[in-house]
Amino acid sequence: MDPVSLSVGALVARLVAKASERAVDATVESGEGVLRALVDRVRHRFSDADDEGGSRVLELVQDAPDSAKTVTALAAAIDRHAPPDSAFATELWQLVERARSEGVRIESISQGARGDQTTQIAGVAGSHISITHDQPPKPAV
């Protein structure tokens, strides 16, 4: 997986967290069915694949949806399954798009990049983006 491209795992993990927050926000209520379907699909995938680690991290996100560490771990678990199974990945993307069309907003997605500190950004209309570095990037020689 390219470390700077936004993965289906990152999006799905954030939506799982959003569903688990049980917010009274009208946009979450309107998309409740698709969020439930997304959580159920991920749960079944982990169960069918005997992925106990994935199942456990899904439970952790549902118990503590505001934990960035567990949401990141869930994203990684989902990304272990999506690339080798294009049908599963396609189904997740369709559920993500359905959630968006039903008004569910995915906020506060963050990603880290290593190596040459190159960041790629696409499809972010109406979004706020902050890019930070632990240390300033080295100048090109």
Sequence and secondary structure as in RCSB ss.txt:
>XXXX:A:sequence
MDPVSLSVGALVARLVAKASERAVDATVESGEGVLRALVDRVRHRFSDADDEGGSRVLELVQDAPDSAKTVTALA
AAIDRHAPPDSAFATELWQLVERARSEGVRIESISQGARGDQTTQIAGVAGSHISITHDQPPKPAV
>XXXX:A:secstr
  TTS  HHHHHHHHHHHHHTT   HHHHHTHHHHHHHHHHHHHHHHHTT HHHHHHHHHHHH TT HHHHHHHH
HHHHHHTTT HHHHHHHHHHHHHHHHTT           SS      S TT       SS      
